[in-house]
């Protein structure tokens, strides 16, 4: 039978083990959340609902259309476009684990047949079949995407960018969306 001193030591060791596990879990969670910033220089920033509504108006989908959401985060835009046009295909591409896990949880809660997701760096995903593209990416990433879009996208493909325009292209249309103290600008391009 263990002595009271031994029991106290076991309890202390168990407490330390639990604290170390919690600390390790917090570090893993922090890494998952900041993965996009660390490895891709793109933070996870969810799109506000009012911006989603305006994007659906600016980039309407029709039967047979294929929309790619590059850096799809938690899948909010993918699900919105997929629900707005069930006969279109909507594909989200995300390389950061935390937002992608959020997407899987959202999908599990209410699957949309015409929405699919790819866990991969978007630079390794062909956009040749896209009729529409949505982005909410930083200016440095947009600058890298422009030559790829010009080369890979079919003529007539529409691209909607939230907040960050292509510096060397004139948008077909812009729209401002006020959400509280923030103003978002949506830019529509045709390639």
Buried (B, 14 or more C-beta within 10 A) or exposed (E): EEEEEEEEEEEEEEEEEEEEEEEEEEEEEEEBBBBBEEEBEBBBBBBBEBBBEBBBEBBBBEEEBBBBBBBBBBBBBBBBBBBBBEEBBBBBBBBBBBBBBBBBEBBEEEEBEBBBBBBEBBEEBEBEEBBBBBBBBBEEBBBEBBEEBEEBBEEEBBBBBBBBBBEEBEBEEEBEBEEEEEEBBBBBBEB
